[in-house]
């Protein structure tokens, strides 16, 4: 059985000007991405953030829903948020999964920026035969830094906008749900 995890990276990511920055964690990302992770069979949602206070905030939110009063009110949310793990960097995520050599790293982006990409259909087929764990990396802000994309094993094709739209800037949680559905969803006939 394939092992799949996802990572939400807050550094190194880009800002609107293309500079490398660190972004702040958002509560909505934790809730929605962990629910998508649980729905589509991922074993973990790693939140990679270099700032200790941000990791502590993630852990407090997780604890509220997994062990605190949130679990009593909405038990299903606990099932999702128990997948959340905090790490200081993507390298720590790799180590948690057995080291960089033990995993395939797949990245996502709103734009291919001229890089070779793999269609979701081909990536879906690859999930069935790959002999290593797969880590799908999502970036915050205006996307992952080029160094993260360049170090990946596979870059998924961008999620396309409607042909008539000149806008393509999905929230990371929406992109995560769409990507996981395309890769792992139950689609008879695909």
mmCIF file of the C-alpha atoms, coordinates in Angstrom:
data_MODEL
# 
_entry.id   MODEL 
# 
loop_
_atom_site.group_PDB 
_atom_site.id 
_atom_site.type_symbol 
_atom_site.label_atom_id 
_atom_site.label_alt_id 
_atom_site.label_comp_id 
_atom_site.label_asym_id 
_atom_site.label_entity_id 
_atom_site.label_seq_id 
_atom_site.pdbx_PDB_ins_code 
_atom_site.Cartn_x 
_atom_site.Cartn_y 
_atom_site.Cartn_z 
_atom_site.occupancy 
_atom_site.B_iso_or_equiv 
_atom_site.pdbx_formal_charge 
_atom_site.auth_seq_id 
_atom_site.auth_comp_id 
_atom_site.auth_asym_id 
_atom_site.auth_atom_id 
_atom_site.pdbx_PDB_model_num 
ATOM 1   C CA . UNK A 1 1   ? 0.000   0.000  0.000   1.00 0.00 ? 1   UNK A CA 1 
ATOM 2   C CA . UNK A 1 2   ? 1.279   3.432  -0.916  1.00 0.00 ? 2   UNK A CA 1 
ATOM 3   C CA . UNK A 1 3   ? 2.306   5.838  1.832   1.00 0.00 ? 3   UNK A CA 1 
ATOM 4   C CA . UNK A 1 4   ? 1.315   9.435  1.226   1.00 0.00 ? 4   UNK A CA 1 
ATOM 5   C CA . UNK A 1 5   ? 1.898   12.564 3.299   1.00 0.00 ? 5   UNK A CA 1 
ATOM 6   C CA . UNK A 1 6   ? 1.508   16.243 2.629   1.00 0.00 ? 6   UNK A CA 1 
ATOM 7   C CA . UNK A 1 7   ? 3.542   19.224 3.774   1.00 0.00 ? 7   UNK A CA 1 
ATOM 8   C CA . UNK A 1 8   ? 2.507   22.832 4.111   1.00 0.00 ? 8   UNK A CA 1 
ATOM 9   C CA . UNK A 1 9   ? 5.632   24.988 3.806   1.00 0.00 ? 9   UNK A CA 1 
ATOM 10  C CA . UNK A 1 10  ? 5.868   28.509 5.224   1.00 0.00 ? 10  UNK A CA 1 
ATOM 11  C CA . UNK A 1 11  ? 9.559   29.014 4.380   1.00 0.00 ? 11  UNK A CA 1 
ATOM 12  C CA . UNK A 1 12  ? 11.149  29.298 1.879   1.00 0.00 ? 12  UNK A CA 1 
ATOM 13  C CA . UNK A 1 13  ? 8.216   30.693 -0.078  1.00 0.00 ? 13  UNK A CA 1 
ATOM 14  C CA . UNK A 1 14  ? 7.762   33.692 -2.348  1.00 0.00 ? 14  UNK A CA 1 
ATOM 15  C CA . UNK A 1 15  ? 5.975   36.963 -1.840  1.00 0.00 ? 15  UNK A CA 1 
ATOM 16  C CA . UNK A 1 16  ? 4.194   38.875 -4.609  1.00 0.00 ? 16  UNK A CA 1 
ATOM 17  C CA . UNK A 1 17  ? 7.472   40.502 -5.683  1.00 0.00 ? 17  UNK A CA 1 
ATOM 18  C CA . UNK A 1 18  ? 9.208   37.106 -5.949  1.00 0.00 ? 18  UNK A CA 1 
ATOM 19  C CA . UNK A 1 19  ? 11.338  37.561 -2.832  1.00 0.00 ? 19  UNK A CA 1 
ATOM 20  C CA . UNK A 1 20  ? 11.888  34.664 -0.425  1.00 0.00 ? 20  UNK A CA 1 
ATOM 21  C CA . UNK A 1 21  ? 9.911   35.173 2.774   1.00 0.00 ? 21  UNK A CA 1 
ATOM 22  C CA . UNK A 1 22  ? 8.351   33.378 5.735   1.00 0.00 ? 22  UNK A CA 1 
ATOM 23  C CA . UNK A 1 23  ? 4.555   33.447 5.929   1.00 0.00 ? 23  UNK A CA 1 
ATOM 24  C CA . UNK A 1 24  ? 2.271   33.216 8.936   1.00 0.00 ? 24  UNK A CA 1 
ATOM 25  C CA . UNK A 1 25  ? 0.274   30.089 9.727   1.00 0.00 ? 25  UNK A CA 1 
ATOM 26  C CA . UNK A 1 26  ? -3.502  30.300 9.319   1.00 0.00 ? 26  UNK A CA 1 
ATOM 27  C CA . UNK A 1 27  ? -6.073  28.362 11.301  1.00 0.00 ? 27  UNK A CA 1 
ATOM 28  C CA . UNK A 1 28  ? -8.181  27.662 8.194   1.00 0.00 ? 28  UNK A CA 1 
ATOM 29  C CA . UNK A 1 29  ? -5.274  25.943 6.436   1.00 0.00 ? 29  UNK A CA 1 
ATOM 30  C CA . UNK A 1 30  ? -4.861  23.527 9.365   1.00 0.00 ? 30  UNK A CA 1 
ATOM 31  C CA . UNK A 1 31  ? -8.527  22.629 9.517   1.00 0.00 ? 31  UNK A CA 1 
ATOM 32  C CA . UNK A 1 32  ? -9.170  22.277 5.796   1.00 0.00 ? 32  UNK A CA 1 
ATOM 33  C CA . UNK A 1 33  ? -5.909  20.619 4.797   1.00 0.00 ? 33  UNK A CA 1 
ATOM 34  C CA . UNK A 1 34  ? -6.051  18.096 7.640   1.00 0.00 ? 34  UNK A CA 1 
ATOM 35  C CA . UNK A 1 35  ? -9.618  17.224 6.645   1.00 0.00 ? 35  UNK A CA 1 
ATOM 36  C CA . UNK A 1 36  ? -8.476  16.714 3.032   1.00 0.00 ? 36  UNK A CA 1 
ATOM 37  C CA . UNK A 1 37  ? -5.510  14.645 4.224   1.00 0.00 ? 37  UNK A CA 1 
ATOM 38  C CA . UNK A 1 38  ? -7.785  12.368 6.277   1.00 0.00 ? 38  UNK A CA 1 
ATOM 39  C CA . UNK A 1 39  ? -10.382 12.103 3.489   1.00 0.00 ? 39  UNK A CA 1 
ATOM 40  C CA . UNK A 1 40  ? -7.846  11.033 0.871   1.00 0.00 ? 40  UNK A CA 1 
ATOM 41  C CA . UNK A 1 41  ? -5.763  8.700  3.038   1.00 0.00 ? 41  UNK A CA 1 
ATOM 42  C CA . UNK A 1 42  ? -2.638  10.733 3.784   1.00 0.00 ? 42  UNK A CA 1 
ATOM 43  C CA . UNK A 1 43  ? -0.788  9.603  6.889   1.00 0.00 ? 43  UNK A CA 1 
ATOM 44  C CA . UNK A 1 44  ? 0.255   13.098 7.998   1.00 0.00 ? 44  UNK A CA 1 
ATOM 45  C CA . UNK A 1 45  ? -0.013  16.813 7.359   1.00 0.00 ? 45  UNK A CA 1 
ATOM 46  C CA . UNK A 1 46  ? 3.349   18.354 8.176   1.00 0.00 ? 46  UNK A CA 1 
ATOM 47  C CA . UNK A 1 47  ? 3.433   22.079 8.870   1.00 0.00 ? 47  UNK A CA 1 
ATOM 48  C CA . UNK A 1 48  ? 6.980   23.306 8.256   1.00 0.00 ? 48  UNK A CA 1 
ATOM 49  C CA . UNK A 1 49  ? 7.614   26.632 9.950   1.00 0.00 ? 49  UNK A CA 1 
ATOM 50  C CA . UNK A 1 50  ? 10.938  28.017 11.203  1.00 0.00 ? 50  UNK A CA 1 
ATOM 51  C CA . UNK A 1 51  ? 9.405   30.275 13.877  1.00 0.00 ? 51  UNK A CA 1 
ATOM 52  C CA . UNK A 1 52  ? 8.851   28.579 17.229  1.00 0.00 ? 52  UNK A CA 1 
ATOM 53  C CA . UNK A 1 53  ? 5.854   30.737 18.188  1.00 0.00 ? 53  UNK A CA 1 
ATOM 54  C CA . UNK A 1 54  ? 4.081   29.725 14.978  1.00 0.00 ? 54  UNK A CA 1 
ATOM 55  C CA . UNK A 1 55  ? 4.750   26.021 15.620  1.00 0.00 ? 55  UNK A CA 1 
ATOM 56  C CA . UNK A 1 56  ? 3.467   26.437 19.183  1.00 0.00 ? 56  UNK A CA 1 
ATOM 57  C CA . UNK A 1 57  ? 0.280   28.015 17.833  1.00 0.00 ? 57  UNK A CA 1 
ATOM 58  C CA . UNK A 1 58  ? -0.212  25.056 15.471  1.00 0.00 ? 58  UNK A CA 1 
ATOM 59  C CA . UNK A 1 59  ? 0.297   22.653 18.376  1.00 0.00 ? 59  UNK A CA 1 
ATOM 60  C CA . UNK A 1 60  ? -2.173  24.552 20.602  1.00 0.00 ? 60  UNK A CA 1 
ATOM 61  C CA . UNK A 1 61  ? -4.832  24.461 17.890  1.00 0.00 ? 61  UNK A CA 1 
ATOM 62  C CA . UNK A 1 62  ? -4.177  20.764 17.286  1.00 0.00 ? 62  UNK A CA 1 
ATOM 63  C CA . UNK A 1 63  ? -4.337  20.018 21.009  1.00 0.00 ? 63  UNK A CA 1 
ATOM 64  C CA . UNK A 1 64  ? -7.650  21.862 21.411  1.00 0.00 ? 64  UNK A CA 1 
ATOM 65  C CA . UNK A 1 65  ? -9.277  19.697 18.737  1.00 0.00 ? 65  UNK A CA 1 
ATOM 66  C CA . UNK A 1 66  ? -7.527  16.400 19.457  1.00 0.00 ? 66  UNK A CA 1 
ATOM 67  C CA . UNK A 1 67  ? -7.462  16.431 23.281  1.00 0.00 ? 67  UNK A CA 1 
ATOM 68  C CA . UNK A 1 68  ? -9.506  19.412 24.440  1.00 0.00 ? 68  UNK A CA 1 
ATOM 69  C CA . UNK A 1 69  ? -13.057 20.648 24.352  1.00 0.00 ? 69  UNK A CA 1 
ATOM 70  C CA . UNK A 1 70  ? -13.084 20.776 20.555  1.00 0.00 ? 70  UNK A CA 1 
ATOM 71  C CA . UNK A 1 71  ? -12.971 16.975 20.467  1.00 0.00 ? 71  UNK A CA 1 
ATOM 72  C CA . UNK A 1 72  ? -16.071 16.764 22.659  1.00 0.00 ? 72  UNK A CA 1 
ATOM 73  C CA . UNK A 1 73  ? -18.013 19.125 20.407  1.00 0.00 ? 73  UNK A CA 1 
ATOM 74  C CA . UNK A 1 74  ? -16.854 17.888 16.977  1.00 0.00 ? 74  UNK A CA 1 
ATOM 75  C CA . UNK A 1 75  ? -15.180 14.451 17.268  1.00 0.00 ? 75  UNK A CA 1 
ATOM 76  C CA . UNK A 1 76  ? -14.696 14.160 13.504  1.00 0.00 ? 76  UNK A CA 1 
ATOM 77  C CA . UNK A 1 77  ? -12.445 17.214 13.556  1.00 0.00 ? 77  UNK A CA 1 
ATOM 78  C CA . UNK A 1 78  ? -10.150 15.414 16.009  1.00 0.00 ? 78  UNK A CA 1 
ATOM 79  C CA . UNK A 1 79  ? -9.718  12.582 13.515  1.00 0.00 ? 79  UNK A CA 1 
ATOM 80  C CA . UNK A 1 80  ? -8.462  15.063 10.948  1.00 0.00 ? 80  UNK A CA 1 
ATOM 81  C CA . UNK A 1 81  ? -6.316  17.288 13.142  1.00 0.00 ? 81  UNK A CA 1 
ATOM 82  C CA . UNK A 1 82  ? -4.532  14.353 14.769  1.00 0.00 ? 82  UNK A CA 1 
ATOM 83  C CA . UNK A 1 83  ? -2.644  14.078 11.444  1.00 0.00 ? 83  UNK A CA 1 
ATOM 84  C CA . UNK A 1 84  ? -0.961  17.473 11.999  1.00 0.00 ? 84  UNK A CA 1 
ATOM 85  C CA . UNK A 1 85  ? 2.774   17.429 12.815  1.00 0.00 ? 85  UNK A CA 1 
ATOM 86  C CA . UNK A 1 86  ? 5.000   20.501 13.182  1.00 0.00 ? 86  UNK A CA 1 
ATOM 87  C CA . UNK A 1 87  ? 8.575   20.686 11.926  1.00 0.00 ? 87  UNK A CA 1 
ATOM 88  C CA . UNK A 1 88  ? 11.019  23.569 11.623  1.00 0.00 ? 88  UNK A CA 1 
ATOM 89  C CA . UNK A 1 89  ? 11.893  22.816 7.999   1.00 0.00 ? 89  UNK A CA 1 
ATOM 90  C CA . UNK A 1 90  ? 11.230  20.585 5.040   1.00 0.00 ? 90  UNK A CA 1 
ATOM 91  C CA . UNK A 1 91  ? 14.476  18.746 5.862   1.00 0.00 ? 91  UNK A CA 1 
ATOM 92  C CA . UNK A 1 92  ? 12.967  17.734 9.224   1.00 0.00 ? 92  UNK A CA 1 
ATOM 93  C CA . UNK A 1 93  ? 9.892   16.450 7.379   1.00 0.00 ? 93  UNK A CA 1 
ATOM 94  C CA . UNK A 1 94  ? 12.166  14.321 5.180   1.00 0.00 ? 94  UNK A CA 1 
ATOM 95  C CA . UNK A 1 95  ? 13.865  12.868 8.245   1.00 0.00 ? 95  UNK A CA 1 
ATOM 96  C CA . UNK A 1 96  ? 10.521  12.023 9.847   1.00 0.00 ? 96  UNK A CA 1 
ATOM 97  C CA . UNK A 1 97  ? 9.667   10.023 6.716   1.00 0.00 ? 97  UNK A CA 1 
ATOM 98  C CA . UNK A 1 98  ? 12.941  8.073  6.730   1.00 0.00 ? 98  UNK A CA 1 
ATOM 99  C CA . UNK A 1 99  ? 15.277  10.514 4.997   1.00 0.00 ? 99  UNK A CA 1 
ATOM 100 C CA . UNK A 1 100 ? 15.261  12.160 1.587   1.00 0.00 ? 100 UNK A CA 1 
ATOM 101 C CA . UNK A 1 101 ? 16.320  8.948  -0.165  1.00 0.00 ? 101 UNK A CA 1 
ATOM 102 C CA . UNK A 1 102 ? 13.293  7.087  1.252   1.00 0.00 ? 102 UNK A CA 1 
ATOM 103 C CA . UNK A 1 103 ? 10.677  9.370  -0.292  1.00 0.00 ? 103 UNK A CA 1 
ATOM 104 C CA . UNK A 1 104 ? 9.581   10.946 -3.542  1.00 0.00 ? 104 UNK A CA 1 
ATOM 105 C CA . UNK A 1 105 ? 8.936   14.659 -3.214  1.00 0.00 ? 105 UNK A CA 1 
ATOM 106 C CA . UNK A 1 106 ? 6.223   16.100 -5.440  1.00 0.00 ? 106 UNK A CA 1 
ATOM 107 C CA . UNK A 1 107 ? 5.641   19.841 -5.638  1.00 0.00 ? 107 UNK A CA 1 
ATOM 108 C CA . UNK A 1 108 ? 2.690   21.915 -6.729  1.00 0.00 ? 108 UNK A CA 1 
ATOM 109 C CA . UNK A 1 109 ? 2.527   25.386 -8.236  1.00 0.00 ? 109 UNK A CA 1 
ATOM 110 C CA . UNK A 1 110 ? -0.005  27.776 -9.749  1.00 0.00 ? 110 UNK A CA 1 
ATOM 111 C CA . UNK A 1 111 ? 2.356   28.215 -12.694 1.00 0.00 ? 111 UNK A CA 1 
ATOM 112 C CA . UNK A 1 112 ? 4.857   25.789 -14.179 1.00 0.00 ? 112 UNK A CA 1 
ATOM 113 C CA . UNK A 1 113 ? 7.322   28.671 -14.719 1.00 0.00 ? 113 UNK A CA 1 
ATOM 114 C CA . UNK A 1 114 ? 8.733   26.827 -17.719 1.00 0.00 ? 114 UNK A CA 1 
ATOM 115 C CA . UNK A 1 115 ? 9.490   23.609 -15.809 1.00 0.00 ? 115 UNK A CA 1 
ATOM 116 C CA . UNK A 1 116 ? 8.541   20.142 -16.998 1.00 0.00 ? 116 UNK A CA 1 
ATOM 117 C CA . UNK A 1 117 ? 5.379   18.969 -15.267 1.00 0.00 ? 117 UNK A CA 1 
ATOM 118 C CA . UNK A 1 118 ? 3.536   15.686 -14.837 1.00 0.00 ? 118 UNK A CA 1 
ATOM 119 C CA . UNK A 1 119 ? -0.200  15.508 -15.415 1.00 0.00 ? 119 UNK A CA 1 
ATOM 120 C CA . UNK A 1 120 ? -2.423  14.481 -12.547 1.00 0.00 ? 120 UNK A CA 1 
ATOM 121 C CA . UNK A 1 121 ? -3.480  11.415 -14.529 1.00 0.00 ? 121 UNK A CA 1 
ATOM 122 C CA . UNK A 1 122 ? 0.134   10.248 -14.935 1.00 0.00 ? 122 UNK A CA 1 
ATOM 123 C CA . UNK A 1 123 ? 0.950   11.079 -11.306 1.00 0.00 ? 123 UNK A CA 1 
ATOM 124 C CA . UNK A 1 124 ? -2.123  9.135  -10.169 1.00 0.00 ? 124 UNK A CA 1 
ATOM 125 C CA . UNK A 1 125 ? -0.904  6.075  -12.075 1.00 0.00 ? 125 UNK A CA 1 
ATOM 126 C CA . UNK A 1 126 ? 2.564   6.543  -10.563 1.00 0.00 ? 126 UNK A CA 1 
ATOM 127 C CA . UNK A 1 127 ? 1.128   6.467  -7.032  1.00 0.00 ? 127 UNK A CA 1 
ATOM 128 C CA . UNK A 1 128 ? 0.037   2.885  -7.663  1.00 0.00 ? 128 UNK A CA 1 
ATOM 129 C CA . UNK A 1 129 ? 3.549   1.690  -8.562  1.00 0.00 ? 129 UNK A CA 1 
ATOM 130 C CA . UNK A 1 130 ? 6.021   3.916  -6.721  1.00 0.00 ? 130 UNK A CA 1 
ATOM 131 C CA . UNK A 1 131 ? 8.000   1.942  -4.143  1.00 0.00 ? 131 UNK A CA 1 
ATOM 132 C CA . UNK A 1 132 ? 8.734   4.888  -1.844  1.00 0.00 ? 132 UNK A CA 1 
ATOM 133 C CA . UNK A 1 133 ? 6.543   7.141  0.255   1.00 0.00 ? 133 UNK A CA 1 
ATOM 134 C CA . UNK A 1 134 ? 5.284   10.222 -1.563  1.00 0.00 ? 134 UNK A CA 1 
ATOM 135 C CA . UNK A 1 135 ? 5.353   13.661 0.037   1.00 0.00 ? 135 UNK A CA 1 
ATOM 136 C CA . UNK A 1 136 ? 3.282   16.310 -1.738  1.00 0.00 ? 136 UNK A CA 1 
ATOM 137 C CA . UNK A 1 137 ? 4.574   19.773 -0.877  1.00 0.00 ? 137 UNK A CA 1 
ATOM 138 C CA . UNK A 1 138 ? 2.327   22.827 -0.912  1.00 0.00 ? 138 UNK A CA 1 
ATOM 139 C CA . UNK A 1 139 ? 3.610   26.365 -0.523  1.00 0.00 ? 139 UNK A CA 1 
ATOM 140 C CA . UNK A 1 140 ? 2.022   29.366 1.128   1.00 0.00 ? 140 UNK A CA 1 
ATOM 141 C CA . UNK A 1 141 ? 2.312   33.007 0.048   1.00 0.00 ? 141 UNK A CA 1 
ATOM 142 C CA . UNK A 1 142 ? 2.891   33.198 -3.682  1.00 0.00 ? 142 UNK A CA 1 
ATOM 143 C CA . UNK A 1 143 ? 4.317   29.687 -3.892  1.00 0.00 ? 143 UNK A CA 1 
ATOM 144 C CA . UNK A 1 144 ? 7.329   27.576 -3.117  1.00 0.00 ? 144 UNK A CA 1 
ATOM 145 C CA . UNK A 1 145 ? 10.809  28.977 -3.582  1.00 0.00 ? 145 UNK A CA 1 
ATOM 146 C CA . UNK A 1 146 ? 12.570  27.747 -6.742  1.00 0.00 ? 146 UNK A CA 1 
ATOM 147 C CA . UNK A 1 147 ? 15.082  25.825 -4.604  1.00 0.00 ? 147 UNK A CA 1 
ATOM 148 C CA . UNK A 1 148 ? 12.270  23.626 -3.237  1.00 0.00 ? 148 UNK A CA 1 
ATOM 149 C CA . UNK A 1 149 ? 10.817  22.979 -6.677  1.00 0.00 ? 149 UNK A CA 1 
ATOM 150 C CA . UNK A 1 150 ? 14.252  22.278 -8.183  1.00 0.00 ? 150 UNK A CA 1 
ATOM 151 C CA . UNK A 1 151 ? 14.982  19.703 -5.453  1.00 0.00 ? 151 UNK A CA 1 
ATOM 152 C CA . UNK A 1 152 ? 11.712  17.821 -6.026  1.00 0.00 ? 152 UNK A CA 1 
ATOM 153 C CA . UNK A 1 153 ? 11.388  14.539 -7.897  1.00 0.00 ? 153 UNK A CA 1 
ATOM 154 C CA . UNK A 1 154 ? 8.213   15.523 -9.713  1.00 0.00 ? 154 UNK A CA 1 
ATOM 155 C CA . UNK A 1 155 ? 6.279   18.729 -10.299 1.00 0.00 ? 155 UNK A CA 1 
ATOM 156 C CA . UNK A 1 156 ? 2.552   18.334 -10.696 1.00 0.00 ? 156 UNK A CA 1 
ATOM 157 C CA . UNK A 1 157 ? 0.859   20.268 -13.473 1.00 0.00 ? 157 UNK A CA 1 
ATOM 158 C CA . UNK A 1 158 ? -0.725  23.509 -12.305 1.00 0.00 ? 158 UNK A CA 1 
ATOM 159 C CA . UNK A 1 159 ? -4.433  23.407 -11.517 1.00 0.00 ? 159 UNK A CA 1 
ATOM 160 C CA . UNK A 1 160 ? -5.921  25.176 -14.498 1.00 0.00 ? 160 UNK A CA 1 
ATOM 161 C CA . UNK A 1 161 ? -8.213  28.152 -14.410 1.00 0.00 ? 161 UNK A CA 1 
ATOM 162 C CA . UNK A 1 162 ? -11.328 28.470 -16.513 1.00 0.00 ? 162 UNK A CA 1 
ATOM 163 C CA . UNK A 1 163 ? -10.399 29.378 -20.082 1.00 0.00 ? 163 UNK A CA 1 
ATOM 164 C CA . UNK A 1 164 ? -12.114 32.756 -19.901 1.00 0.00 ? 164 UNK A CA 1 
ATOM 165 C CA . UNK A 1 165 ? -10.616 33.794 -16.560 1.00 0.00 ? 165 UNK A CA 1 
ATOM 166 C CA . UNK A 1 166 ? -7.507  35.894 -16.147 1.00 0.00 ? 166 UNK A CA 1 
ATOM 167 C CA . UNK A 1 167 ? -7.331  34.954 -12.454 1.00 0.00 ? 167 UNK A CA 1 
ATOM 168 C CA . UNK A 1 168 ? -5.479  31.929 -11.031 1.00 0.00 ? 168 UNK A CA 1 
ATOM 169 C CA . UNK A 1 169 ? -4.622  32.244 -7.357  1.00 0.00 ? 169 UNK A CA 1 
ATOM 170 C CA . UNK A 1 170 ? -6.357  29.522 -5.355  1.00 0.00 ? 170 UNK A CA 1 
ATOM 171 C CA . UNK A 1 171 ? -5.957  29.291 -1.617  1.00 0.00 ? 171 UNK A CA 1 
ATOM 172 C CA . UNK A 1 172 ? -3.489  26.580 -0.646  1.00 0.00 ? 172 UNK A CA 1 
ATOM 173 C CA . UNK A 1 173 ? -6.278  24.657 1.061   1.00 0.00 ? 173 UNK A CA 1 
ATOM 174 C CA . UNK A 1 174 ? -8.387  24.660 -2.121  1.00 0.00 ? 174 UNK A CA 1 
ATOM 175 C CA . UNK A 1 175 ? -5.403  23.578 -4.223  1.00 0.00 ? 175 UNK A CA 1 
ATOM 176 C CA . UNK A 1 176 ? -4.675  20.790 -1.729  1.00 0.00 ? 176 UNK A CA 1 
ATOM 177 C CA . UNK A 1 177 ? -8.236  19.445 -1.888  1.00 0.00 ? 177 UNK A CA 1 
ATOM 178 C CA . UNK A 1 178 ? -8.302  19.552 -5.691  1.00 0.00 ? 178 UNK A CA 1 
ATOM 179 C CA . UNK A 1 179 ? -4.876  17.912 -6.022  1.00 0.00 ? 179 UNK A CA 1 
ATOM 180 C CA . UNK A 1 180 ? -5.664  15.121 -3.558  1.00 0.00 ? 180 UNK A CA 1 
ATOM 181 C CA . UNK A 1 181 ? -9.005  14.445 -5.208  1.00 0.00 ? 181 UNK A CA 1 
ATOM 182 C CA . UNK A 1 182 ? -7.343  14.173 -8.621  1.00 0.00 ? 182 UNK A CA 1 
ATOM 183 C CA . UNK A 1 183 ? -4.613  11.906 -7.256  1.00 0.00 ? 183 UNK A CA 1 
ATOM 184 C CA . UNK A 1 184 ? -6.543  9.746  -4.768  1.00 0.00 ? 184 UNK A CA 1 
ATOM 185 C CA . UNK A 1 185 ? -10.260 10.297 -5.226  1.00 0.00 ? 185 UNK A CA 1 
ATOM 186 C CA . UNK A 1 186 ? -12.613 7.518  -6.153  1.00 0.00 ? 186 UNK A CA 1 
ATOM 187 C CA . UNK A 1 187 ? -13.303 8.311  -9.803  1.00 0.00 ? 187 UNK A CA 1 
ATOM 188 C CA . UNK A 1 188 ? -14.848 5.316  -11.577 1.00 0.00 ? 188 UNK A CA 1 
ATOM 189 C CA . UNK A 1 189 ? -13.755 5.103  -15.168 1.00 0.00 ? 189 UNK A CA 1 
ATOM 190 C CA . UNK A 1 190 ? -10.544 7.068  -14.761 1.00 0.00 ? 190 UNK A CA 1 
# 
